[in-house]
């Protein structure tokens, strides 16, 4: 079933049984609404270049990258712009097939026909040989619903995939990385010089579709022009300035809140279910998605736990399911 169908199914199940443990809430903004900063009242002018430099300073990236740090309205908007450029380049695109169905919606809206690779129970990179076309691999770090960062060995595998062809590049969605600076694996992949990094205030400040940054290769001048021609509104820029300069502590507060929620979930799970969650997912800071190698129907019938079928996230041959700690 897709996401909307599952939400309807979830409500029916919860109404039918008050004893069912709800481990299937996915709305971060509703769950953590009390932590969301308010919209600023002042009407000052905020410049994109200043925001780009503030973002780079926060994440300990070189300030001289400000010319390649494109301001956008969030990761969805950033990917929509990037995918249109990939279509113009006749590029090949690989998407994680079991992470975020919106990736495919955005790619197809841009005229692309993306291929996919699985991430559950572990990421398996595409094995097909490179051809004459530019080739891009989109990965999320940390990845949802895998619920963790890429391991050192997985980063090495990604770099090997890159090095197999000079036409290969990465697109790194780091929206779920609530730390500063970014995770070592992300920085390692950036150091290849062949990665585009996408980030936003969506998860760390609970303001979706407002403000983001896309760090481009300096040679991607057509991409940069496309971003400059489609900027956020002045109100969105003012909000981003307030979030970055006046509410820098919010991502840490969110991490702490999510850690407490995860512990409450773990305390209520049967031992068989808890031990089926990978340790890396249980201990990843800011994580609220927990893959478990047990089908959702089995969890509901035998353990009284309402989980998300993995198919809700996309096509997957893995028989497990996903728990969340937001309920």
N, C-alpha and C positions, 0 to 999 in steps of 0.2 A: 504494500500500500504506500501511497505517497504521503507527504507531510500533512496535508490537510485531512486526508482520510484517517490518518493515525490520530490526529487531534480529536476528531469526532469519536473515534473508537475509545480513546483514553477517557473522555468525559463520560461515556456510557459505562465503562468499567468502574470508574470511581463512584459514580452514582449508585451502581448496583451493589458495591461492597465497601463499607467504611473501614474494613480491616485491611484492605489492600494497601501496601506500601507504595506510594507514588514516587517512583524513581525515573520519571519520564518528562518532567518539566524542562522546557528548553528556552523559555523567555528570560534571559538574563536581566533585561531592563525592568521587567515587572518584579522580579525577585529582589533586585538590589536598588529599587527606586529611591530609597532614602539616601543613598550615597551619591546620587547624580547632582552635579553642580547646577546652579540656576543660570539662566540666560542673563548676560550683563545688561544693565539699564542704560549705560552711557553710550554715546553715539560717536565716539572717536574714530578716526581713520586708521586702519591697520593695513600695512603693506605686505604683499606676499613674500617679498624677499626677506623681510624681518622675521616672518613666521618660519620660513625655511631655515634661517640661521638659528632661531630658538630651538627648533626641533632637532637640528644637528647637534647643538650643544647638549641637549638633554640626553641624547643617545650616544654621546661620545664619538661622533663621526666628524671627519675633517670639515671645518667651516668653509674651506675653499670648495667644497662640493655644493655650495648654495646655488650655483648656476645650473646644476644638474638635478637638484631636488625640486621636483615639480609639485606645486600645490594643487590639490584636487578636492573633491567633495566626499572622499572616503574610498575604501578599497573597491567597492562595486563600480563607482564612477571611474576610478583609475583603470580597472581592468577593461571596462567598456571602451575607453580611449585606446588602451594598448591593443585590444583585440581588433579594433578597426585598423590599426597600423599593421598588425600581422596579416590581416586579409589583403591589404594593399601590397604587402611583400610576398604574397602567396606562400606563407610560412606553414609549416606543419606544427600542430599544437597537441601536446599531451596533457591531459587533466587527470587528477586523482578521481577515480570513478565512484568512490564511496565516502566522500568528504562533504561536498557542498553542491547540491543540484544547481544552484544559481550560477556556478561556473559555466555549466553547459548552456544554460539559458542565455547568458551574456555572449558566449562564444558564437552560438548559432544566430543570435540577433545581429552579430557583426559579419555574418556570412561565412563563418568558418565551419568545418566539419571535424571537430576534435576527436582524437583517439583517447583511450583511457588506460590507466594502470591502477592496480589495487593498492590500498594501504593497510588493510586489515587481513589477518592479524598483525602483519608487518608489511612495510612498503616493499613492493616488487617493481623495480624500474623497468621501462620498456627495453626489450631485447632486440628489436628490429634494427637493421643496419641503417646508417645515415645515407641520405641521397643528396641530390643537388640543391635541395631547398633549404632555406633557413629552418631551424627546428628549435622549438621552445618547450621546456618542461616546466609546468606549474607545480610547485609544492608549497605546503603550508608548514611553517615551523614556529611554534608547536602545531601539531596536526590535530584536528578534531574530525571524527570522534576517537581517533587513536589515543588521544589524551596525554601526549608527551612530546618532547623534543626529539629530533633525529639523533640517533646515537653517533659516536665517532665513526664506527664502521659504515653506517648508512651515509654519512657525509662523504666518506672516502669513495663509496660506490657512486654517489652523485657526481663527484669530481671526475671519476673514471669515465662516466657516461659523457660528461662534457668534453673530456680530452680525446674522445674517439672521433670527433669531427670539429673543425674550426667554425662550422656553421651552427653549432649548438649553443644555446643560451638558457638561462634559468629565469623564472619569474617566482620570487619568494613572497608569499603572503604571510606577513608577520603580525597580523592584527591581534592574534591571541597572545602575543608576547607582552606581558605586562611589566616586565623588568626594564631597567635602564642601567647599563647598555644592553644591547640585544644579546641573545644567547651565543655562546662560543661557536656553535655550529653555523649559525647565521653569519657571523663575522667571518668565519673560515670560508664560507661559500662566496661572500662578497669579495674576499681577497683574491678570488680567481679572476676578477675583472670582467666576468661574463655573466653577471647576475643583475637583474632589475629587482629592487626591493620595494614592496608596498606596505604601508602602515597607515593607521588612522586613529582617531579618538573614539572609535566605536565601542570597543570593549573596555579600554582603560579608563574612560571617562563617561561611558554610557550615553554617548551622543552619536547615534548612527546617522550616516549619510550627511555629514556636516563638513568634516575636514580630514584630509589625508595628505600623505606625501608619497610620491613615486620617485625613487632615485634611479636615474637613467645612466646609460653609458654616454660619455660626452659626444660620441659619434652619432647618437640618435637624434639628430637635429630636427627631423620631421616630426618625431614623437614629441619633442619639447614644444614645437610650435603648436601642435594639436592641443597640448595641455594649456598653453598660454592663451589660446583662443577660447577656452571653456572653463573659466575660473569659478571659484565659489562666490557667493554674494557677499557684499560688505558686512551684512549681519553675521554670516557664517565665519568670516574672517575675524570679526570682533569676538565671537564666542571662542574660536580657536585660541586667540591671544589670551583670553581670560583663563581658559583651561590650562594652557602651557605655563603661563607665568604666575597665575594666582591659585591654582589648584594642583600643583605638582604632586601632592601627597595622595591624591585619590586612587591611582593605580595600586599603591601599596595597601590602602584600606580595602580595596576590592580583593586583593590576594588574601589578606587576612580573613575577610568575611567568607570567602570561598573555602579556605582551609577549615574553618570552623564548621561550615555546612558539610564538607566531605567527611569530617570526623563523626558528625551526627548520623550521616548515612551509614558509614561503616559500622557504627555501634548497633544499628538496627538490622544489618544484613545477616542472614544465616552464615555460619562459618564456611560452608561449601561454596557459597556465592562469593564471599569476600576473598577467599584464597584463589578463586578463578580470575580475579582482576589482576593484570600484570602489575608488579611492584612499581615499575617506572611511571605508570599512570596514577597509581595511588599517591605517589610522592611528588608529582610535578607541580610546582607552584602555580597557583591561579587556575588549576584544572577543575572542571566540573563535569567532564565526560569520562566515563569509565567503561571500556569494552570488557565484556565477559564472554567466555567461550561456552555459553549455555543459551539455547534458543529462547526467545521472548515468551513463547507459549509455555515452555517448561517452567520458566521462572514464575509466571503468573499462576499456573495450575498447581505446581508442587511446592512453591516457596512463598506464595502470596506477595510477589514483587512485580510491579508493573514496570516493564522495561521497554525500550524502543527497539523494534525490529531493525536490523542493520539495513534492510532494503529501503527504509525511509530516507537514508542518506544517499542512496544511489545503487547502481547495480553492484552486487557482491555475491561471490560464491561461498563466502565464509558463513558458517551456520550460527554464529554467535549473535549477541545483541549488545545494546548500549544502555548503561545506567547514567542518570544525572543526579547531582546533589542539590538541585535548585528547589525541589518541591518542599 
